[in-house]
Protein backbone atom coordinates (compact mmCIF):
# COMPACT_ATOMS: atom_id res chain seq x y z
CA UNK A 1 0.00 0.00 0.00
CA UNK A 2 1.39 3.39 -0.98
CA UNK A 3 1.60 5.91 1.80
CA UNK A 4 -0.12 9.23 1.27
CA UNK A 5 1.70 12.54 1.30
CA UNK A 6 3.01 13.78 4.63
CA UNK A 7 0.77 16.37 6.27
CA UNK A 8 1.81 19.96 5.67
CA UNK A 9 3.73 21.68 8.40
CA UNK A 10 2.63 24.90 10.04
CA UNK A 11 2.91 28.30 8.47
CA UNK A 12 3.34 30.95 11.14
CA UNK A 13 2.17 34.50 10.54
CA UNK A 14 3.91 37.09 12.72
CA UNK A 15 2.56 40.66 12.49
CA UNK A 16 5.17 43.28 13.41
CA UNK A 17 4.04 46.84 14.07
CA UNK A 18 6.15 49.81 12.96
CA UNK A 19 8.76 50.17 15.68
CA UNK A 20 8.36 53.93 15.98
CA UNK A 21 4.72 53.44 17.01
CA UNK A 22 5.17 50.29 19.10
CA UNK A 23 5.25 49.71 22.83
CA UNK A 24 3.93 53.12 23.87
CA UNK A 25 2.85 51.67 27.22
CA UNK A 26 6.52 51.31 28.15
CA UNK A 27 6.63 55.09 28.37
CA UNK A 28 7.35 57.42 30.05
CA UNK A 29 9.85 55.21 31.89
CA UNK A 30 11.44 54.16 28.58
CA UNK A 31 12.32 56.87 25.99
CA UNK A 32 10.83 56.63 22.51
CA UNK A 33 14.08 55.60 20.81
CA UNK A 34 14.62 52.84 23.35
CA UNK A 35 11.02 51.64 22.93
CA UNK A 36 11.62 51.28 19.20
CA UNK A 37 14.83 49.34 19.84
CA UNK A 38 13.06 47.04 22.29
CA UNK A 39 10.17 46.43 19.89
CA UNK A 40 12.67 45.47 17.18
CA UNK A 41 14.49 43.15 19.58
CA UNK A 42 11.26 41.48 20.76
CA UNK A 43 10.27 40.79 17.16
CA UNK A 44 13.65 39.36 16.17
CA UNK A 45 13.81 37.07 19.20
CA UNK A 46 10.23 35.87 18.61
CA UNK A 47 10.93 35.16 14.93
CA UNK A 48 14.18 33.32 15.70
CA UNK A 49 12.59 31.08 18.32
CA UNK A 50 9.56 30.38 16.11
CA UNK A 51 11.56 29.48 13.02
CA UNK A 52 13.55 26.91 15.01
CA UNK A 53 10.41 24.98 16.01
CA UNK A 54 9.91 21.48 14.64
CA UNK A 55 6.82 21.28 12.46
CA UNK A 56 7.10 24.90 11.31
CA UNK A 57 7.71 25.05 7.55
CA UNK A 58 7.34 28.78 6.95
CA UNK A 59 7.36 31.98 8.95
CA UNK A 60 5.69 34.97 7.29
CA UNK A 61 6.42 38.33 8.89
CA UNK A 62 3.93 41.03 7.96
CA UNK A 63 5.37 44.48 8.58
CA UNK A 64 5.63 48.02 7.33
CA UNK A 65 9.24 48.25 8.45
CA UNK A 66 11.70 48.61 5.60
CA UNK A 67 14.46 46.84 7.51
CA UNK A 68 14.05 44.69 10.61
CA UNK A 69 17.68 45.39 11.43
CA UNK A 70 19.18 41.92 11.51
CA UNK A 71 19.65 38.99 9.12
CA UNK A 72 16.58 36.78 9.45
CA UNK A 73 16.74 32.99 9.73
CA UNK A 74 16.43 30.97 6.53
CA UNK A 75 12.80 30.28 5.73
CA UNK A 76 11.47 33.60 7.03
CA UNK A 77 9.51 35.60 4.43
CA UNK A 78 8.61 39.28 4.61
CA UNK A 79 5.21 40.52 3.44
CA UNK A 80 4.88 44.28 3.24
CA UNK A 81 1.70 45.68 4.77
CA UNK A 82 -0.75 46.72 2.10
CA UNK A 83 -0.46 50.39 1.17
CA UNK A 84 2.74 51.07 3.11
CA UNK A 85 4.90 51.17 -0.01
CA UNK A 86 2.58 53.85 -1.43
CA UNK A 87 2.85 56.04 1.65
CA UNK A 88 -0.53 55.02 3.06
CA UNK A 89 -1.06 54.49 6.76
CA UNK A 90 -0.84 50.87 7.94
CA UNK A 91 -4.16 49.13 8.22
CA UNK A 92 -3.63 47.90 11.78
CA UNK A 93 -3.20 44.51 13.39
CA UNK A 94 -6.25 42.83 11.86
CA UNK A 95 -5.34 43.95 8.33
CA UNK A 96 -1.74 42.79 8.77
CA UNK A 97 -2.89 39.38 10.00
CA UNK A 98 -5.32 39.05 7.09
CA UNK A 99 -2.48 39.87 4.68
CA UNK A 100 -0.34 37.15 6.27
CA UNK A 101 -3.06 34.52 6.15
CA UNK A 102 -3.73 35.24 2.48
CA UNK A 103 -0.01 34.84 1.74
CA UNK A 104 0.15 31.63 3.77
CA UNK A 105 -2.74 30.05 1.87
CA UNK A 106 -2.09 31.53 -1.57
CA UNK A 107 -1.11 28.13 -2.96
CA UNK A 108 -3.55 25.98 -1.00
CA UNK A 109 -4.99 25.24 2.42
CA UNK A 110 -2.29 24.67 5.02
CA UNK A 111 -2.40 24.80 8.81
CA UNK A 112 -1.83 28.39 9.88
CA UNK A 113 -0.87 29.92 13.21
CA UNK A 114 -0.79 33.61 14.05
CA UNK A 115 1.88 34.43 16.63
CA UNK A 116 2.32 37.89 18.10
CA UNK A 117 5.77 39.38 17.68
CA UNK A 118 6.42 40.58 21.23
CA UNK A 119 7.41 37.36 22.99
CA UNK A 120 11.12 37.90 23.81
CA UNK A 121 11.24 34.96 26.24
CA UNK A 122 9.64 32.47 23.84
CA UNK A 123 11.04 28.96 24.17
CA UNK A 124 10.99 26.96 20.99
CA UNK A 125 10.00 23.84 22.95
CA UNK A 126 6.88 25.56 24.32
CA UNK A 127 5.77 26.63 20.87
CA UNK A 128 6.32 23.09 19.58
CA UNK A 129 4.17 21.68 22.38
CA UNK A 130 1.44 24.25 21.75
CA UNK A 131 1.33 23.57 18.01
CA UNK A 132 1.20 19.83 18.63
CA UNK A 133 -1.77 20.36 20.97
CA UNK A 134 -3.39 22.73 18.47
CA UNK A 135 -3.14 20.11 15.71
CA UNK A 136 -5.91 18.14 17.49
CA UNK A 137 -8.43 20.97 17.01
CA UNK A 138 -9.81 22.79 13.97
CA UNK A 139 -9.27 26.09 15.80
CA UNK A 140 -7.26 26.80 18.94
CA UNK A 141 -5.66 29.65 20.85
CA UNK A 142 -3.37 30.51 23.76
CA UNK A 143 -4.38 33.35 26.07
CA UNK A 144 -1.77 35.83 27.26
CA UNK A 145 -0.45 35.91 30.81
CA UNK A 146 -3.27 38.24 31.91
CA UNK A 147 -5.87 35.84 30.51
CA UNK A 148 -7.68 38.50 28.47
CA UNK A 149 -5.57 38.75 25.32
CA UNK A 150 -4.20 36.19 22.87
CA UNK A 151 -0.63 35.41 21.83
CA UNK A 152 -1.26 32.45 19.50
CA UNK A 153 -4.25 31.44 17.36
CA UNK A 154 -4.29 28.44 15.04
CA UNK A 155 -6.40 26.87 12.32
CA UNK A 156 -6.07 23.43 10.76
CA UNK A 157 -5.72 23.07 7.02
CA UNK A 158 -9.45 22.61 6.54
CA UNK A 159 -10.61 25.43 8.82
CA UNK A 160 -11.26 29.03 7.86
CA UNK A 161 -8.87 31.30 9.75
CA UNK A 162 -10.56 34.41 11.14
CA UNK A 163 -8.81 35.25 14.40
CA UNK A 164 -10.03 38.03 16.70
CA UNK A 165 -6.91 39.68 18.09
CA UNK A 166 -7.23 42.91 20.04
CA UNK A 167 -8.97 43.86 23.27
CA UNK A 168 -10.66 40.97 25.11
CA UNK A 169 -9.57 38.63 22.35
CA UNK A 170 -9.45 35.57 24.62
CA UNK A 171 -13.19 35.67 25.29
CA UNK A 172 -13.92 36.43 21.64
CA UNK A 173 -11.84 33.45 20.52
CA UNK A 174 -13.71 31.17 22.94
CA UNK A 175 -17.04 32.46 21.65
CA UNK A 176 -15.90 31.83 18.07
CA UNK A 177 -15.16 28.17 18.82
CA UNK A 178 -11.39 28.27 19.29
CA UNK A 179 -10.21 25.61 21.75
CA UNK A 180 -8.52 27.19 24.78
CA UNK A 181 -5.12 25.49 25.19
CA UNK A 182 -3.83 27.57 28.10
CA UNK A 183 -4.85 24.94 30.64
CA UNK A 184 -2.99 22.08 28.93
CA UNK A 185 0.49 23.31 30.00
CA UNK A 186 2.01 26.32 31.80
CA UNK A 187 3.20 27.96 28.54
CA UNK A 188 4.95 30.62 30.62
CA UNK A 189 7.09 32.06 27.83
CA UNK A 190 4.47 31.69 25.10
CA UNK A 191 1.99 33.70 27.16
CA UNK A 192 4.43 36.41 28.28
CA UNK A 193 3.94 39.21 25.80
CA UNK A 194 5.51 42.54 26.74
CA UNK A 195 3.60 45.82 26.72
CA UNK A 196 4.59 47.31 30.09
CA UNK A 197 7.72 47.71 32.18
CA UNK A 198 6.35 45.16 34.64
CA UNK A 199 5.83 42.63 31.85
CA UNK A 200 9.38 43.25 30.62
CA UNK A 201 10.72 42.56 34.11
CA UNK A 202 8.76 39.29 34.17
CA UNK A 203 10.15 38.35 30.76
CA UNK A 204 13.68 39.02 31.95
CA UNK A 205 13.12 36.69 34.88
CA UNK A 206 12.06 33.97 32.44
CA UNK A 207 15.16 34.56 30.29
CA UNK A 208 15.15 36.48 27.01
CA UNK A 209 16.73 36.14 23.60
CA UNK A 210 20.01 37.75 22.57
CA UNK A 211 18.49 40.77 20.82
CA UNK A 212 16.35 41.72 23.81
CA UNK A 213 19.21 41.15 26.22
CA UNK A 214 21.39 43.51 24.23
CA UNK A 215 18.68 46.18 23.94
CA UNK A 216 18.01 46.08 27.67
CA UNK A 217 21.74 46.22 28.42
CA UNK A 218 22.11 49.31 26.22
CA UNK A 219 19.19 50.96 27.98
CA UNK A 220 20.60 50.09 31.39
CA UNK A 221 24.05 51.41 30.47
CA UNK A 222 22.61 54.65 29.17
CA UNK A 223 24.00 54.00 25.69
CA UNK A 224 22.09 54.56 22.47
CA UNK A 225 19.64 51.65 22.32
CA UNK A 226 20.59 50.34 18.87
CA UNK A 227 20.72 46.63 18.22
CA UNK A 228 24.10 45.56 16.90
CA UNK A 229 26.64 42.75 16.95
CA UNK A 230 28.47 41.80 20.10
CA UNK A 231 27.86 39.92 23.34
CA UNK A 232 25.27 40.98 25.85
CA UNK A 233 26.41 42.63 29.05
CA UNK A 234 23.42 41.37 31.00
CA UNK A 235 23.93 38.84 33.78
CA UNK A 236 23.69 35.31 32.41
CA UNK A 237 20.54 34.53 34.37
CA UNK A 238 18.67 37.07 32.23
CA UNK A 239 19.61 35.48 28.92
CA UNK A 240 20.03 31.72 28.97
CA UNK A 241 20.10 30.10 25.50
CA UNK A 242 19.33 26.68 26.98
CA UNK A 243 15.93 27.97 28.08
CA UNK A 244 15.00 28.61 24.43
CA UNK A 245 16.18 25.40 22.80
CA UNK A 246 14.49 22.16 21.80
CA UNK A 247 16.07 20.34 24.72
JOGIUR-V18784 format. One line per field, one symbol per residue. psi: psi as a letter, one per 40 degrees, with the letter a starting at -180 (. if undefined). A space follows every 50 residues. Layout:
psi: ???
//
This chain:
psi: hhiiiiiiiihhhhhhihddeifdeeiedhiddddddddddddddddddd dehiehdihhhhiehdheeihiihehihhhhheddeeiiieidddddddd ddddedeihihhhhhiffgeehhdddddddddddeeidiiihiideedah dhhihidehhhgigiahfdddddddeehhhedeeidfdddegiheidddd ddddddhiidddddddddddeeihfihiiiiieiideeghddeeid.
//
